[in-house]
Amino acid sequence: MNAKKRGGIVYSTDPSFAYEEQSSEEDNTLPVNRQLLYVWLESKGRNGKTVTLIKGFKGKNSDLEELSGQLKKFCGTGGSVKDGEIIVQGDFREKVLGYLTSKGFKAKKAGG
């Protein structure tokens, strides 16, 4: 196990020290009608290419991946999930907003 996963502890001179791993439980996913998602348009730091970002999802990473797949399929484009955000390639802000609201999410335009 590397030091980052142990909270920076590399070595201890205390003979009675025993490292206890912390369990990292994922949060349960909030119901769809309680999710507030923000849809951003961004092109900074992406070599001029525009992407649509969906931020604010609260829940398990597997549920976020599933929603990402649905959005990418609906928009007919590629994308990914990174740092709790869904990235959809291209300017699909209106289309994504329509899809999310039709599925029961509370979604707002934000940023760019």
NUGUZA-523862 format. One line per 3 residues: their letters; for each residue x, y, z of N, C-alpha, C. Coordinates in steps of 0.1 Angstrom, whole numbers. Layout:
N
A = X Y Z X Y Z X Y Z | ...;
***
This chain:
112
MNA = 9 -12 0 0 0 0 9 12 0 | 6 22 -9 15 34 -9 11 44 1 | 19 54 3 18 64 14 5 72 12;
KKR = 1 75 0 -11 83 -3 -23 77 2 | -24 64 1 -36 56 5 -36 55 20 | -25 57 27 -24 56 41 -24 69 48;
GGI = -28 80 41 -29 93 47 -15 99 50 | -5 96 42 8 101 44 17 94 53 | 13 84 60 21 76 69 30 67 61;
VYS = 43 69 63 53 61 56 59 50 65 | 63 55 77 70 46 87 67 52 101 | 66 43 110 64 47 124 75 40 133;
TDP = 81 47 142 91 41 151 84 36 164 | 72 38 165 64 33 177 62 18 175 | 67 10 184 66 -5 182 51 -10 184;
SFA = 43 -2 191 29 -6 193 20 0 182 | 25 7 172 17 13 162 11 2 152 | -1 3 150 -8 -6 140 -17 3 131;
YEE = -14 3 119 -21 11 109 -35 4 107 | -46 12 109 -59 7 107 -64 14 94 | -68 5 85 -74 10 72 -87 16 74;
QSS = -90 27 68 -103 33 68 -111 28 57 | -123 24 60 -132 19 49 -138 31 42 | -137 30 29 -143 41 21 -156 37 15;
EED = -167 39 22 -180 35 17 -185 46 8 | -190 43 -3 -196 52 -12 -210 57 -7 | -213 69 -9 -226 74 -5 -237 68 -14;
NTL = -249 66 -7 -260 60 -15 -265 71 -25 | -269 67 -36 -274 77 -46 -287 83 -42 | -288 96 -43 -300 103 -40 -311 99 -50;
PVN = -323 100 -47 -334 97 -57 -333 108 -68 | -338 104 -80 -337 113 -91 -343 126 -89 | -354 127 -82 -361 140 -81 -354 149 -70;
RQL = -345 144 -63 -337 152 -53 -323 156 -58 | -320 151 -70 -307 155 -76 -308 168 -83 | -298 177 -80 -297 190 -87 -284 190 -95;
LYV = -286 190 -108 -274 189 -117 -272 202 -124 | -260 206 -126 -257 218 -134 -250 214 -147 | -255 220 -158 -250 217 -171 -241 229 -176;
WLE = -228 226 -178 -219 237 -182 -214 235 -196 | -210 245 -202 -203 245 -215 -189 250 -213 | -179 242 -217 -166 246 -215 -157 243 -226;
SKG = -147 251 -229 -137 249 -239 -123 252 -235 | -121 258 -223 -108 261 -217 -100 249 -214 | -87 249 -218 -78 238 -215 -81 225 -223;
RNG = -89 227 -234 -92 215 -242 -89 217 -257 | -79 225 -259 -74 228 -273 -85 234 -281 | -94 242 -276 -105 248 -283 -117 240 -286;
KTV = -116 227 -281 -128 218 -284 -138 221 -272 | -151 221 -276 -161 224 -267 -167 211 -261 | -169 211 -248 -175 199 -241 -186 204 -232;
TLI = -196 195 -230 -207 198 -221 -204 190 -208 | -204 197 -196 -201 191 -183 -214 191 -175 | -216 180 -169 -227 178 -159 -221 176 -146;
KGF = -224 186 -137 -218 186 -123 -229 185 -113 | -225 180 -101 -235 180 -90 -241 167 -87 | -237 156 -93 -244 143 -91 -239 138 -77;
KGK = -249 134 -69 -246 128 -56 -249 114 -55 | -239 105 -54 -242 91 -53 -230 82 -57 | -233 70 -60 -223 60 -63 -217 63 -77;
NSD = -204 59 -78 -197 61 -91 -203 52 -102 | -208 40 -98 -214 32 -108 -227 38 -114 | -235 45 -106 -247 52 -111 -243 63 -120;
LEE = -232 70 -116 -228 81 -124 -223 76 -138 | -216 65 -138 -212 59 -151 -224 55 -159 | -234 50 -153 -246 45 -160 -253 58 -167;
LSG = -254 68 -159 -260 81 -164 -252 86 -176 | -239 86 -174 -230 90 -185 -232 83 -198 | -233 70 -197 -235 61 -208 -249 65 -215;
QLK = -259 67 -207 -272 71 -213 -271 84 -220 | -265 94 -214 -263 107 -220 -255 106 -233 | -244 99 -233 -236 98 -245 -243 91 -256;
KFC = -251 81 -253 -259 74 -263 -270 83 -269 | -276 90 -260 -287 100 -264 -282 110 -273 | -270 116 -270 -264 126 -278 -256 121 -290;
GTG = -254 108 -291 -246 102 -302 -232 106 -303 | -226 108 -291 -212 112 -291 -204 105 -280 | -191 109 -279 -183 103 -269 -182 111 -256;
GSV = -175 107 -247 -173 114 -234 -167 105 -224 | -167 110 -211 -161 102 -200 -167 108 -187 | -162 101 -176 -165 105 -163 -152 108 -156;
KDG = -150 120 -150 -138 123 -144 -141 132 -132 | -136 129 -120 -137 137 -108 -152 140 -105 | -160 130 -106 -174 132 -103 -182 140 -113;
EII = -177 143 -125 -183 151 -135 -185 142 -147 | -196 144 -154 -198 138 -167 -193 147 -178 | -185 142 -187 -180 151 -198 -186 145 -211;
VQG = -193 153 -219 -199 149 -231 -192 158 -242 | -187 151 -252 -180 159 -263 -190 167 -271 | -187 180 -273 -195 188 -281 -205 197 -273;
DFR = -212 206 -280 -221 215 -274 -235 208 -274 | -239 201 -264 -252 195 -263 -259 199 -250 | -257 212 -247 -263 217 -234 -278 216 -234;
EKV = -285 221 -245 -299 220 -246 -305 206 -246 | -298 198 -254 -302 184 -255 -301 176 -242 | -290 179 -235 -288 172 -222 -298 177 -211;
LGY = -300 190 -211 -310 196 -202 -324 189 -204 | -328 188 -217 -341 182 -220 -341 167 -216 | -331 160 -218 -330 146 -214 -331 145 -199;
LTS = -323 152 -191 -323 151 -177 -336 155 -171 | -343 166 -176 -356 169 -170 -366 159 -174 | -365 153 -185 -375 143 -189 -374 130 -180;
KGF = -362 128 -175 -359 116 -166 -362 120 -151 | -366 132 -148 -370 136 -135 -359 143 -127 | -347 146 -133 -337 153 -126 -340 168 -126;
KAK = -336 175 -116 -336 190 -116 -323 194 -122 | -324 201 -133 -312 205 -140 -312 220 -144 | -301 226 -143 -300 241 -146 -288 243 -155;
KAG = -289 253 -163 -277 258 -171 -269 266 -161 | -256 264 -163 -246 272 -155 -233 274 -163 | -226 284 -159 -213 287 -165 -214 290 -180;
G = -203 289 -187 -201 292 -201 -213 294 -208;
***
